[in-house]
Amino acid sequence: MPLHTQKPPVNVCLIGQKFMGRTHSNAFMKVSKFFDLPVDPVMHTICARHLPDLQKFAKRWGWQHATTDWETTVRDPKIDLVDVDTPNHL
């Protein structure tokens, strides 16, 4: 794909903000530098349980939105990809 061509965005929702949430946030920020993707990942919404910590997390890592309501978010037609990064037992 030529460099001047705009790639279609893919709005990402990430569920979980602890270790794997940080790891995947870092990956979403850098993936387009490592690979020539046919799409542009957009860090749209981060979901987790504790909103004050979540808002800080969103600001630090570049997420556009933060919410504790994962059920509404995964049904949002603006979300194209859901990445679940919660512990296995959840």
PyMOL Python script that loads the backbone (N, CA, C, O; Angstrom):
from pymol import cmd

cmd.read_pdbstr("""\
ATOM      1  N   MET A   1       0.850  -1.169   0.000  1.00  0.00           N
ATOM      2  CA  MET A   1       0.000   0.000   0.000  1.00  0.00           C
ATOM      3  C   MET A   1       0.900   1.237   0.000  1.00  0.00           C
ATOM      4  O   MET A   1       1.812   1.314   0.822  1.00  0.00           O
ATOM      5  N   PRO A   2       0.677   2.204  -0.889  1.00  0.00           N
ATOM      6  CA  PRO A   2       1.518   3.395  -0.923  1.00  0.00           C
ATOM      7  C   PRO A   2       1.456   4.171   0.385  1.00  0.00           C
ATOM      8  O   PRO A   2       0.432   4.165   1.067  1.00  0.00           O
ATOM      9  N   LEU A   3       2.533   4.826   0.729  1.00  0.00           N
ATOM     10  CA  LEU A   3       2.615   5.552   1.991  1.00  0.00           C
ATOM     11  C   LEU A   3       1.585   6.666   2.099  1.00  0.00           C
ATOM     12  O   LEU A   3       1.157   6.983   3.209  1.00  0.00           O
ATOM     13  N   HIS A   4       1.173   7.270   0.998  1.00  0.00           N
ATOM     14  CA  HIS A   4       0.250   8.395   1.042  1.00  0.00           C
ATOM     15  C   HIS A   4      -1.211   7.962   1.157  1.00  0.00           C
ATOM     16  O   HIS A   4      -2.084   8.815   1.317  1.00  0.00           O
ATOM     17  N   THR A   5      -1.493   6.699   1.083  1.00  0.00           N
ATOM     18  CA  THR A   5      -2.857   6.193   1.148  1.00  0.00           C
ATOM     19  C   THR A   5      -3.323   6.103   2.599  1.00  0.00           C
ATOM     20  O   THR A   5      -2.633   5.548   3.453  1.00  0.00           O
ATOM     21  N   GLN A   6      -4.494   6.654   2.860  1.00  0.00           N
ATOM     22  CA  GLN A   6      -5.098   6.590   4.190  1.00  0.00           C
ATOM     23  C   GLN A   6      -5.626   5.173   4.423  1.00  0.00           C
ATOM     24  O   GLN A   6      -6.354   4.633   3.591  1.00  0.00           O
ATOM     25  N   LYS A   7      -5.263   4.586   5.540  1.00  0.00           N
ATOM     26  CA  LYS A   7      -5.739   3.243   5.871  1.00  0.00           C
ATOM     27  C   LYS A   7      -7.029   3.359   6.676  1.00  0.00           C
ATOM     28  O   LYS A   7      -7.185   4.294   7.461  1.00  0.00           O
ATOM     29  N   PRO A   8      -7.951   2.423   6.492  1.00  0.00           N
ATOM     30  CA  PRO A   8      -9.193   2.495   7.254  1.00  0.00           C
ATOM     31  C   PRO A   8      -8.928   2.274   8.742  1.00  0.00           C
ATOM     32  O   PRO A   8      -8.129   1.412   9.111  1.00  0.00           O
ATOM     33  N   PRO A   9      -9.597   3.053   9.599  1.00  0.00           N
ATOM     34  CA  PRO A   9      -9.404   2.880  11.039  1.00  0.00           C
ATOM     35  C   PRO A   9     -10.126   1.638  11.554  1.00  0.00           C
ATOM     36  O   PRO A   9     -11.156   1.233  11.016  1.00  0.00           O
ATOM     37  N   VAL A  10      -9.571   1.046  12.599  1.00  0.00           N
ATOM     38  CA  VAL A  10     -10.208  -0.040  13.335  1.00  0.00           C
ATOM     39  C   VAL A  10     -10.256   0.410  14.793  1.00  0.00           C
ATOM     40  O   VAL A  10      -9.225   0.476  15.463  1.00  0.00           O
ATOM     41  N   ASN A  11     -11.457   0.718  15.279  1.00  0.00           N
ATOM     42  CA  ASN A  11     -11.618   1.185  16.654  1.00  0.00           C
ATOM     43  C   ASN A  11     -11.523   0.013  17.618  1.00  0.00           C
ATOM     44  O   ASN A  11     -12.295  -0.943  17.544  1.00  0.00           O
ATOM     45  N   VAL A  12     -10.556   0.110  18.524  1.00  0.00           N
ATOM     46  CA  VAL A  12     -10.258  -0.968  19.464  1.00  0.00           C
ATOM     47  C   VAL A  12     -10.858  -0.655  20.827  1.00  0.00           C
ATOM     48  O   VAL A  12     -10.793   0.479  21.302  1.00  0.00           O
ATOM     49  N   CYS A  13     -11.443  -1.671  21.449  1.00  0.00           N
ATOM     50  CA  CYS A  13     -11.849  -1.633  22.850  1.00  0.00           C
ATOM     51  C   CYS A  13     -10.973  -2.637  23.581  1.00  0.00           C
ATOM     52  O   CYS A  13     -10.896  -3.802  23.191  1.00  0.00           O
ATOM     53  N   LEU A  14     -10.323  -2.190  24.626  1.00  0.00           N
ATOM     54  CA  LEU A  14      -9.480  -3.061  25.449  1.00  0.00           C
ATOM     55  C   LEU A  14     -10.155  -3.239  26.799  1.00  0.00           C
ATOM     56  O   LEU A  14     -10.479  -2.255  27.464  1.00  0.00           O
ATOM     57  N   ILE A  15     -10.368  -4.480  27.207  1.00  0.00           N
ATOM     58  CA  ILE A  15     -10.968  -4.762  28.507  1.00  0.00           C
ATOM     59  C   ILE A  15      -9.868  -5.287  29.416  1.00  0.00           C
ATOM     60  O   ILE A  15      -9.322  -6.368  29.195  1.00  0.00           O
ATOM     61  N   GLY A  16      -9.550  -4.498  30.451  1.00  0.00           N
ATOM     62  CA  GLY A  16      -8.489  -4.847  31.394  1.00  0.00           C
ATOM     63  C   GLY A  16      -7.370  -3.832  31.341  1.00  0.00           C
ATOM     64  O   GLY A  16      -6.927  -3.442  30.261  1.00  0.00           O
ATOM     65  N   GLN A  17      -6.910  -3.400  32.511  1.00  0.00           N
ATOM     66  CA  GLN A  17      -5.896  -2.350  32.539  1.00  0.00           C
ATOM     67  C   GLN A  17      -4.648  -2.719  33.332  1.00  0.00           C
ATOM     68  O   GLN A  17      -3.750  -1.890  33.475  1.00  0.00           O
ATOM     69  N   LYS A  18      -4.573  -3.892  33.831  1.00  0.00           N
ATOM     70  CA  LYS A  18      -3.387  -4.245  34.622  1.00  0.00           C
ATOM     71  C   LYS A  18      -2.244  -4.648  33.695  1.00  0.00           C
ATOM     72  O   LYS A  18      -2.073  -4.029  32.645  1.00  0.00           O
ATOM     73  N   PHE A  19      -1.466  -5.651  34.041  1.00  0.00           N
ATOM     74  CA  PHE A  19      -0.248  -5.960  33.295  1.00  0.00           C
ATOM     75  C   PHE A  19      -0.496  -6.153  31.801  1.00  0.00           C
ATOM     76  O   PHE A  19       0.152  -5.509  30.977  1.00  0.00           O
ATOM     77  N   MET A  20      -1.426  -7.031  31.449  1.00  0.00           N
ATOM     78  CA  MET A  20      -1.661  -7.297  30.023  1.00  0.00           C
ATOM     79  C   MET A  20      -2.317  -6.101  29.337  1.00  0.00           C
ATOM     80  O   MET A  20      -2.105  -5.882  28.144  1.00  0.00           O
ATOM     81  N   GLY A  21      -3.102  -5.335  30.065  1.00  0.00           N
ATOM     82  CA  GLY A  21      -3.674  -4.116  29.500  1.00  0.00           C
ATOM     83  C   GLY A  21      -2.592  -3.125  29.121  1.00  0.00           C
ATOM     84  O   GLY A  21      -2.664  -2.494  28.066  1.00  0.00           O
ATOM     85  N   ARG A  22      -1.589  -2.984  29.977  1.00  0.00           N
ATOM     86  CA  ARG A  22      -0.450  -2.104  29.659  1.00  0.00           C
ATOM     87  C   ARG A  22       0.325  -2.659  28.470  1.00  0.00           C
ATOM     88  O   ARG A  22       0.707  -1.921  27.562  1.00  0.00           O
ATOM     89  N   THR A  23       0.550  -3.961  28.490  1.00  0.00           N
ATOM     90  CA  THR A  23       1.304  -4.598  27.407  1.00  0.00           C
ATOM     91  C   THR A  23       0.599  -4.417  26.063  1.00  0.00           C
ATOM     92  O   THR A  23       1.233  -4.059  25.070  1.00  0.00           O
ATOM     93  N   HIS A  24      -0.696  -4.661  26.034  1.00  0.00           N
ATOM     94  CA  HIS A  24      -1.433  -4.536  24.778  1.00  0.00           C
ATOM     95  C   HIS A  24      -1.594  -3.079  24.361  1.00  0.00           C
ATOM     96  O   HIS A  24      -1.610  -2.782  23.166  1.00  0.00           O
ATOM     97  N   SER A  25      -1.715  -2.163  25.322  1.00  0.00           N
ATOM     98  CA  SER A  25      -1.761  -0.733  24.985  1.00  0.00           C
ATOM     99  C   SER A  25      -0.476  -0.324  24.285  1.00  0.00           C
ATOM    100  O   SER A  25      -0.505   0.370  23.269  1.00  0.00           O
ATOM    101  N   ASN A  26       0.643  -0.756  24.831  1.00  0.00           N
ATOM    102  CA  ASN A  26       1.937  -0.473  24.214  1.00  0.00           C
ATOM    103  C   ASN A  26       1.997  -1.065  22.802  1.00  0.00           C
ATOM    104  O   ASN A  26       2.493  -0.425  21.875  1.00  0.00           O
ATOM    105  N   ALA A  27       1.494  -2.276  22.650  1.00  0.00           N
ATOM    106  CA  ALA A  27       1.503  -2.928  21.336  1.00  0.00           C
ATOM    107  C   ALA A  27       0.634  -2.173  20.331  1.00  0.00           C
ATOM    108  O   ALA A  27       1.046  -1.976  19.188  1.00  0.00           O
ATOM    109  N   PHE A  28      -0.562  -1.749  20.744  1.00  0.00           N
ATOM    110  CA  PHE A  28      -1.432  -1.007  19.825  1.00  0.00           C
ATOM    111  C   PHE A  28      -0.798   0.321  19.412  1.00  0.00           C
ATOM    112  O   PHE A  28      -0.986   0.776  18.284  1.00  0.00           O
ATOM    113  N   MET A  29      -0.052   0.939  20.322  1.00  0.00           N
ATOM    114  CA  MET A  29       0.623   2.199  19.997  1.00  0.00           C
ATOM    115  C   MET A  29       1.716   1.996  18.952  1.00  0.00           C
ATOM    116  O   MET A  29       1.975   2.895  18.152  1.00  0.00           O
ATOM    117  N   LYS A  30       2.360   0.833  18.948  1.00  0.00           N
ATOM    118  CA  LYS A  30       3.545   0.625  18.117  1.00  0.00           C
ATOM    119  C   LYS A  30       3.369  -0.331  16.942  1.00  0.00           C
ATOM    120  O   LYS A  30       4.262  -0.424  16.099  1.00  0.00           O
ATOM    121  N   VAL A  31       2.264  -1.032  16.861  1.00  0.00           N
ATOM    122  CA  VAL A  31       2.114  -2.098  15.870  1.00  0.00           C
ATOM    123  C   VAL A  31       2.278  -1.601  14.432  1.00  0.00           C
ATOM    124  O   VAL A  31       2.820  -2.318  13.591  1.00  0.00           O
ATOM    125  N   SER A  32       1.824  -0.404  14.147  1.00  0.00           N
ATOM    126  CA  SER A  32       1.938   0.116  12.778  1.00  0.00           C
ATOM    127  C   SER A  32       3.370   0.464  12.396  1.00  0.00           C
ATOM    128  O   SER A  32       3.685   0.574  11.211  1.00  0.00           O
ATOM    129  N   LYS A  33       4.232   0.637  13.380  1.00  0.00           N
ATOM    130  CA  LYS A  33       5.648   0.880  13.102  1.00  0.00           C
ATOM    131  C   LYS A  33       6.380  -0.434  12.795  1.00  0.00           C
ATOM    132  O   LYS A  33       7.361  -0.444  12.052  1.00  0.00           O
ATOM    133  N   PHE A  34       5.896  -1.537  13.371  1.00  0.00           N
ATOM    134  CA  PHE A  34       6.513  -2.847  13.159  1.00  0.00           C
ATOM    135  C   PHE A  34       6.021  -3.526  11.889  1.00  0.00           C
ATOM    136  O   PHE A  34       6.788  -4.202  11.202  1.00  0.00           O
ATOM    137  N   PHE A  35       4.739  -3.345  11.578  1.00  0.00           N
ATOM    138  CA  PHE A  35       4.125  -4.060  10.467  1.00  0.00           C
ATOM    139  C   PHE A  35       3.414  -3.087   9.530  1.00  0.00           C
ATOM    140  O   PHE A  35       2.916  -2.048   9.963  1.00  0.00           O
ATOM    141  N   ASP A  36       3.371  -3.427   8.267  1.00  0.00           N
ATOM    142  CA  ASP A  36       2.623  -2.652   7.287  1.00  0.00           C
ATOM    143  C   ASP A  36       1.192  -3.193   7.275  1.00  0.00           C
ATOM    144  O   ASP A  36       0.846  -4.048   6.459  1.00  0.00           O
ATOM    145  N   LEU A  37       0.386  -2.693   8.172  1.00  0.00           N
ATOM    146  CA  LEU A  37      -0.982  -3.184   8.329  1.00  0.00           C
ATOM    147  C   LEU A  37      -1.907  -2.588   7.273  1.00  0.00           C
ATOM    148  O   LEU A  37      -1.669  -1.477   6.799  1.00  0.00           O
ATOM    149  N   PRO A  38      -2.950  -3.309   6.903  1.00  0.00           N
ATOM    150  CA  PRO A  38      -3.926  -2.767   5.958  1.00  0.00           C
ATOM    151  C   PRO A  38      -4.919  -1.818   6.634  1.00  0.00           C
ATOM    152  O   PRO A  38      -5.728  -1.183   5.958  1.00  0.00           O
ATOM    153  N   VAL A  39      -4.859  -1.721   7.966  1.00  0.00           N
ATOM    154  CA  VAL A  39      -5.759  -0.862   8.743  1.00  0.00           C
ATOM    155  C   VAL A  39      -4.943  -0.045   9.743  1.00  0.00           C
ATOM    156  O   VAL A  39      -3.766  -0.316   9.978  1.00  0.00           O
ATOM    157  N   ASP A  40      -5.597   0.961  10.324  1.00  0.00           N
ATOM    158  CA  ASP A  40      -4.971   1.805  11.335  1.00  0.00           C
ATOM    159  C   ASP A  40      -5.671   1.566  12.673  1.00  0.00           C
ATOM    160  O   ASP A  40      -6.795   2.033  12.857  1.00  0.00           O
ATOM    161  N   PRO A  41      -5.037   0.847  13.622  1.00  0.00           N
ATOM    162  CA  PRO A  41      -5.668   0.625  14.919  1.00  0.00           C
ATOM    163  C   PRO A  41      -5.841   1.949  15.672  1.00  0.00           C
ATOM    164  O   PRO A  41      -4.900   2.733  15.793  1.00  0.00           O
ATOM    165  N   VAL A  42      -7.045   2.180  16.168  1.00  0.00           N
ATOM    166  CA  VAL A  42      -7.362   3.384  16.933  1.00  0.00           C
ATOM    167  C   VAL A  42      -7.687   2.956  18.358  1.00  0.00           C
ATOM    168  O   VAL A  42      -8.582   2.139  18.576  1.00  0.00           O
ATOM    169  N   MET A  43      -6.969   3.499  19.317  1.00  0.00           N
ATOM    170  CA  MET A  43      -7.186   3.159  20.729  1.00  0.00           C
ATOM    171  C   MET A  43      -8.421   3.929  21.210  1.00  0.00           C
ATOM    172  O   MET A  43      -8.312   5.021  21.768  1.00  0.00           O
ATOM    173  N   HIS A  44      -9.579   3.341  20.984  1.00  0.00           N
ATOM    174  CA  HIS A  44     -10.861   4.012  21.197  1.00  0.00           C
ATOM    175  C   HIS A  44     -11.305   3.984  22.660  1.00  0.00           C
ATOM    176  O   HIS A  44     -11.492   5.040  23.264  1.00  0.00           O
ATOM    177  N   THR A  45     -11.476   2.793  23.235  1.00  0.00           N
ATOM    178  CA  THR A  45     -12.060   2.694  24.576  1.00  0.00           C
ATOM    179  C   THR A  45     -11.334   1.663  25.418  1.00  0.00           C
ATOM    180  O   THR A  45     -11.061   0.549  24.970  1.00  0.00           O
ATOM    181  N   ILE A  46     -11.024   2.057  26.653  1.00  0.00           N
ATOM    182  CA  ILE A  46     -10.457   1.143  27.650  1.00  0.00           C
ATOM    183  C   ILE A  46     -11.532   0.897  28.707  1.00  0.00           C
ATOM    184  O   ILE A  46     -12.178   1.836  29.172  1.00  0.00           O
ATOM    185  N   CYS A  47     -11.720  -0.359  29.080  1.00  0.00           N
ATOM    186  CA  CYS A  47     -12.727  -0.736  30.079  1.00  0.00           C
ATOM    187  C   CYS A  47     -12.054  -1.470  31.235  1.00  0.00           C
ATOM    188  O   CYS A  47     -11.192  -2.324  31.028  1.00  0.00           O
ATOM    189  N   ALA A  48     -12.461  -1.125  32.452  1.00  0.00           N
ATOM    190  CA  ALA A  48     -12.015  -1.841  33.650  1.00  0.00           C
ATOM    191  C   ALA A  48     -12.949  -1.458  34.793  1.00  0.00           C
ATOM    192  O   ALA A  48     -13.928  -0.742  34.587  1.00  0.00           O
ATOM    193  N   ARG A  49     -12.645  -1.935  35.992  1.00  0.00           N
ATOM    194  CA  ARG A  49     -13.578  -1.781  37.108  1.00  0.00           C
ATOM    195  C   ARG A  49     -13.477  -0.468  37.875  1.00  0.00           C
ATOM    196  O   ARG A  49     -14.499   0.018  38.360  1.00  0.00           O
ATOM    197  N   HIS A  50     -12.313   0.119  38.006  1.00  0.00           N
ATOM    198  CA  HIS A  50     -12.122   1.276  38.886  1.00  0.00           C
ATOM    199  C   HIS A  50     -11.886   2.532  38.050  1.00  0.00           C
ATOM    200  O   HIS A  50     -10.788   2.749  37.537  1.00  0.00           O
ATOM    201  N   LEU A  51     -12.933   3.363  37.917  1.00  0.00           N
ATOM    202  CA  LEU A  51     -12.892   4.491  36.993  1.00  0.00           C
ATOM    203  C   LEU A  51     -11.780   5.507  37.276  1.00  0.00           C
ATOM    204  O   LEU A  51     -11.129   5.941  36.325  1.00  0.00           O
ATOM    205  N   PRO A  52     -11.523   5.913  38.527  1.00  0.00           N
ATOM    206  CA  PRO A  52     -10.436   6.885  38.733  1.00  0.00           C
ATOM    207  C   PRO A  52      -9.081   6.383  38.214  1.00  0.00           C
ATOM    208  O   PRO A  52      -8.359   7.132  37.555  1.00  0.00           O
ATOM    209  N   ASP A  53      -8.734   5.136  38.501  1.00  0.00           N
ATOM    210  CA  ASP A  53      -7.483   4.574  37.975  1.00  0.00           C
ATOM    211  C   ASP A  53      -7.543   4.451  36.454  1.00  0.00           C
ATOM    212  O   ASP A  53      -6.553   4.676  35.759  1.00  0.00           O
ATOM    213  N   LEU A  54      -8.697   4.098  35.965  1.00  0.00           N
ATOM    214  CA  LEU A  54      -8.895   3.897  34.533  1.00  0.00           C
ATOM    215  C   LEU A  54      -8.705   5.193  33.751  1.00  0.00           C
ATOM    216  O   LEU A  54      -8.121   5.185  32.667  1.00  0.00           O
ATOM    217  N   GLN A  55      -9.193   6.300  34.295  1.00  0.00           N
ATOM    218  CA  GLN A  55      -9.032   7.589  33.621  1.00  0.00           C
ATOM    219  C   GLN A  55      -7.558   7.983  33.538  1.00  0.00           C
ATOM    220  O   GLN A  55      -7.116   8.522  32.523  1.00  0.00           O
ATOM    221  N   LYS A  56      -6.807   7.720  34.584  1.00  0.00           N
ATOM    222  CA  LYS A  56      -5.359   7.980  34.564  1.00  0.00           C
ATOM    223  C   LYS A  56      -4.678   7.088  33.524  1.00  0.00           C
ATOM    224  O   LYS A  56      -3.816   7.534  32.768  1.00  0.00           O
ATOM    225  N   PHE A  57      -5.085   5.822  33.507  1.00  0.00           N
ATOM    226  CA  PHE A  57      -4.537   4.861  32.549  1.00  0.00           C
ATOM    227  C   PHE A  57      -4.801   5.332  31.115  1.00  0.00           C
ATOM    228  O   PHE A  57      -3.901   5.322  30.275  1.00  0.00           O
ATOM    229  N   ALA A  58      -6.036   5.741  30.847  1.00  0.00           N
ATOM    230  CA  ALA A  58      -6.412   6.191  29.501  1.00  0.00           C
ATOM    231  C   ALA A  58      -5.565   7.382  29.071  1.00  0.00           C
ATOM    232  O   ALA A  58      -5.096   7.443  27.935  1.00  0.00           O
ATOM    233  N   LYS A  59      -5.375   8.312  29.970  1.00  0.00           N
ATOM    234  CA  LYS A  59      -4.576   9.501  29.645  1.00  0.00           C
ATOM    235  C   LYS A  59      -3.117   9.118  29.387  1.00  0.00           C
ATOM    236  O   LYS A  59      -2.508   9.588  28.426  1.00  0.00           O
ATOM    237  N   ARG A  60      -2.570   8.276  30.234  1.00  0.00           N
ATOM    238  CA  ARG A  60      -1.162   7.881  30.099  1.00  0.00           C
ATOM    239  C   ARG A  60      -0.899   7.128  28.795  1.00  0.00           C
ATOM    240  O   ARG A  60       0.109   7.370  28.130  1.00  0.00           O
ATOM    241  N   TRP A  61      -1.799   6.221  28.431  1.00  0.00           N
ATOM    242  CA  TRP A  61      -1.569   5.345  27.286  1.00  0.00           C
ATOM    243  C   TRP A  61      -2.227   5.816  25.994  1.00  0.00           C
ATOM    244  O   TRP A  61      -1.998   5.218  24.942  1.00  0.00           O
ATOM    245  N   GLY A  62      -3.034   6.864  26.043  1.00  0.00           N
ATOM    246  CA  GLY A  62      -3.599   7.420  24.814  1.00  0.00           C
ATOM    247  C   GLY A  62      -4.947   6.875  24.382  1.00  0.00           C
ATOM    248  O   GLY A  62      -5.304   6.977  23.208  1.00  0.00           O
ATOM    249  N   TRP A  63      -5.701   6.301  25.302  1.00  0.00           N
ATOM    250  CA  TRP A  63      -7.043   5.835  24.965  1.00  0.00           C
ATOM    251  C   TRP A  63      -7.982   7.032  24.904  1.00  0.00           C
ATOM    252  O   TRP A  63      -7.889   7.931  25.740  1.00  0.00           O
ATOM    253  N   GLN A  64      -8.878   7.055  23.936  1.00  0.00           N
ATOM    254  CA  GLN A  64      -9.797   8.177  23.755  1.00  0.00           C
ATOM    255  C   GLN A  64     -10.910   8.204  24.799  1.00  0.00           C
ATOM    256  O   GLN A  64     -11.360   9.277  25.202  1.00  0.00           O
ATOM    257  N   HIS A  65     -11.353   7.027  25.236  1.00  0.00           N
ATOM    258  CA  HIS A  65     -12.474   6.931  26.176  1.00  0.00           C
ATOM    259  C   HIS A  65     -12.144   5.903  27.256  1.00  0.00           C
ATOM    260  O   HIS A  65     -11.388   4.959  27.029  1.00  0.00           O
ATOM    261  N   ALA A  66     -12.736   6.113  28.443  1.00  0.00           N
ATOM    262  CA  ALA A  66     -12.578   5.166  29.552  1.00  0.00           C
ATOM    263  C   ALA A  66     -13.953   4.901  30.153  1.00  0.00           C
ATOM    264  O   ALA A  66     -14.747   5.823  30.342  1.00  0.00           O
ATOM    265  N   THR A  67     -14.226   3.634  30.450  1.00  0.00           N
ATOM    266  CA  THR A  67     -15.530   3.277  30.998  1.00  0.00           C
ATOM    267  C   THR A  67     -15.420   2.017  31.848  1.00  0.00           C
ATOM    268  O   THR A  67     -14.501   1.214  31.688  1.00  0.00           O
ATOM    269  N   THR A  68     -16.376   1.867  32.750  1.00  0.00           N
ATOM    270  CA  THR A  68     -16.477   0.631  33.527  1.00  0.00           C
ATOM    271  C   THR A  68     -17.572  -0.278  32.955  1.00  0.00           C
ATOM    272  O   THR A  68     -17.757  -1.398  33.432  1.00  0.00           O
ATOM    273  N   ASP A  69     -18.282   0.186  31.959  1.00  0.00           N
ATOM    274  CA  ASP A  69     -19.412  -0.552  31.386  1.00  0.00           C
ATOM    275  C   ASP A  69     -18.993  -1.304  30.118  1.00  0.00           C
ATOM    276  O   ASP A  69     -19.190  -0.824  29.002  1.00  0.00           O
ATOM    277  N   TRP A  70     -18.417  -2.478  30.312  1.00  0.00           N
ATOM    278  CA  TRP A  70     -17.921  -3.241  29.169  1.00  0.00           C
ATOM    279  C   TRP A  70     -19.055  -3.757  28.288  1.00  0.00           C
ATOM    280  O   TRP A  70     -18.895  -3.865  27.072  1.00  0.00           O
ATOM    281  N   GLU A  71     -20.199  -4.074  28.893  1.00  0.00           N
ATOM    282  CA  GLU A  71     -21.298  -4.655  28.116  1.00  0.00           C
ATOM    283  C   GLU A  71     -21.836  -3.676  27.067  1.00  0.00           C
ATOM    284  O   GLU A  71     -22.096  -4.058  25.926  1.00  0.00           O
ATOM    285  N   THR A  72     -21.996  -2.427  27.461  1.00  0.00           N
ATOM    286  CA  THR A  72     -22.445  -1.414  26.506  1.00  0.00           C
ATOM    287  C   THR A  72     -21.374  -1.161  25.455  1.00  0.00           C
ATOM    288  O   THR A  72     -21.679  -0.995  24.274  1.00  0.00           O
ATOM    289  N   THR A  73     -20.134  -1.133  25.884  1.00  0.00           N
ATOM    290  CA  THR A  73     -19.035  -0.825  24.969  1.00  0.00           C
ATOM    291  C   THR A  73     -18.875  -1.887  23.890  1.00  0.00           C
ATOM    292  O   THR A  73     -18.674  -1.546  22.725  1.00  0.00           O
ATOM    293  N   VAL A  74     -18.960  -3.156  24.246  1.00  0.00           N
ATOM    294  CA  VAL A  74     -18.774  -4.199  23.224  1.00  0.00           C
ATOM    295  C   VAL A  74     -19.938  -4.245  22.232  1.00  0.00           C
ATOM    296  O   VAL A  74     -19.808  -4.808  21.145  1.00  0.00           O
ATOM    297  N   ARG A  75     -21.070  -3.656  22.605  1.00  0.00           N
ATOM    298  CA  ARG A  75     -22.216  -3.580  21.686  1.00  0.00           C
ATOM    299  C   ARG A  75     -22.206  -2.295  20.847  1.00  0.00           C
ATOM    300  O   ARG A  75     -23.005  -2.150  19.922  1.00  0.00           O
ATOM    301  N   ASP A  76     -21.317  -1.385  21.166  1.00  0.00           N
ATOM    302  CA  ASP A  76     -21.235  -0.102  20.467  1.00  0.00           C
ATOM    303  C   ASP A  76     -20.845  -0.342  19.005  1.00  0.00           C
ATOM    304  O   ASP A  76     -19.805  -0.948  18.745  1.00  0.00           O
ATOM    305  N   PRO A  77     -21.650   0.117  18.052  1.00  0.00           N
ATOM    306  CA  PRO A  77     -21.319  -0.118  16.640  1.00  0.00           C
ATOM    307  C   PRO A  77     -20.034   0.583  16.189  1.00  0.00           C
ATOM    308  O   PRO A  77     -19.490   0.255  15.135  1.00  0.00           O
ATOM    309  N   LYS A  78     -19.546   1.544  16.979  1.00  0.00           N
ATOM    310  CA  LYS A  78     -18.285   2.210  16.628  1.00  0.00           C
ATOM    311  C   LYS A  78     -17.071   1.328  16.920  1.00  0.00           C
ATOM    312  O   LYS A  78     -15.989   1.568  16.385  1.00  0.00           O
ATOM    313  N   ILE A  79     -17.245   0.306  17.770  1.00  0.00           N
ATOM    314  CA  ILE A  79     -16.141  -0.585  18.140  1.00  0.00           C
ATOM    315  C   ILE A  79     -16.031  -1.700  17.103  1.00  0.00           C
ATOM    316  O   ILE A  79     -17.002  -2.396  16.806  1.00  0.00           O
ATOM    317  N   ASP A  80     -14.824  -1.851  16.561  1.00  0.00           N
ATOM    318  CA  ASP A  80     -14.579  -2.875  15.543  1.00  0.00           C
ATOM    319  C   ASP A  80     -13.879  -4.109  16.090  1.00  0.00           C
ATOM    320  O   ASP A  80     -14.047  -5.205  15.556  1.00  0.00           O
ATOM    321  N   LEU A  81     -13.098  -3.942  17.151  1.00  0.00           N
ATOM    322  CA  LEU A  81     -12.297  -5.040  17.689  1.00  0.00           C
ATOM    323  C   LEU A  81     -12.302  -4.950  19.207  1.00  0.00           C
ATOM    324  O   LEU A  81     -12.070  -3.879  19.767  1.00  0.00           O
ATOM    325  N   VAL A  82     -12.566  -6.066  19.877  1.00  0.00           N
ATOM    326  CA  VAL A  82     -12.534  -6.127  21.341  1.00  0.00           C
ATOM    327  C   VAL A  82     -11.388  -7.034  21.749  1.00  0.00           C
ATOM    328  O   VAL A  82     -11.312  -8.186  21.321  1.00  0.00           O
ATOM    329  N   ASP A  83     -10.500  -6.510  22.576  1.00  0.00           N
ATOM    330  CA  ASP A  83      -9.330  -7.240  23.074  1.00  0.00           C
ATOM    331  C   ASP A  83      -9.535  -7.448  24.575  1.00  0.00           C
ATOM    332  O   ASP A  83      -9.486  -6.488  25.344  1.00  0.00           O
ATOM    333  N   VAL A  84      -9.764  -8.691  24.996  1.00  0.00           N
ATOM    334  CA  VAL A  84     -10.030  -8.998  26.403  1.00  0.00           C
ATOM    335  C   VAL A  84      -8.725  -9.407  27.075  1.00  0.00           C
ATOM    336  O   VAL A  84      -8.126 -10.424  26.727  1.00  0.00           O
ATOM    337  N   ASP A  85      -8.294  -8.602  28.040  1.00  0.00           N
ATOM    338  CA  ASP A  85      -7.022  -8.816  28.743  1.00  0.00           C
ATOM    339  C   ASP A  85      -7.238  -8.960  30.241  1.00  0.00           C
ATOM    340  O   ASP A  85      -6.506  -8.380  31.043  1.00  0.00           O
ATOM    341  N   THR A  86      -8.238  -9.728  30.607  1.00  0.00           N
ATOM    342  CA  THR A  86      -8.511  -9.963  32.021  1.00  0.00           C
ATOM    343  C   THR A  86      -7.823 -11.259  32.452  1.00  0.00           C
ATOM    344  O   THR A  86      -7.427 -12.062  31.607  1.00  0.00           O
ATOM    345  N   PRO A  87      -7.681 -11.464  33.765  1.00  0.00           N
ATOM    346  CA  PRO A  87      -7.115 -12.733  34.226  1.00  0.00           C
ATOM    347  C   PRO A  87      -7.971 -13.917  33.755  1.00  0.00           C
ATOM    348  O   PRO A  87      -9.179 -13.780  33.561  1.00  0.00           O
ATOM    349  N   ASN A  88      -7.346 -15.049  33.578  1.00  0.00           N
ATOM    350  CA  ASN A  88      -8.032 -16.235  33.052  1.00  0.00           C
ATOM    351  C   ASN A  88      -9.240 -16.649  33.871  1.00  0.00           C
ATOM    352  O   ASN A  88     -10.214 -17.153  33.313  1.00  0.00           O
ATOM    353  N   HIS A  89      -9.200 -16.448  35.184  1.00  0.00           N
ATOM    354  CA  HIS A  89     -10.299 -16.910  36.032  1.00  0.00           C
ATOM    355  C   HIS A  89     -11.529 -16.004  35.948  1.00  0.00           C
ATOM    356  O   HIS A  89     -12.567 -16.337  36.519  1.00  0.00           O
ATOM    357  N   LEU A  90     -11.441 -14.884  35.261  1.00  0.00           N
ATOM    358  CA  LEU A  90     -12.609 -13.996  35.168  1.00  0.00           C
ATOM    359  C   LEU A  90     -13.423 -14.332  33.965  1.00  0.00           C
ATOM    360  O   LEU A  90     -14.447 -13.696  33.714  1.00  0.00           O
TER     361      LEU A  90
END
""", "prot")
cmd.dss("prot")
cmd.show_as("cartoon", "prot")
cmd.util.cbc("prot")
cmd.orient("prot")
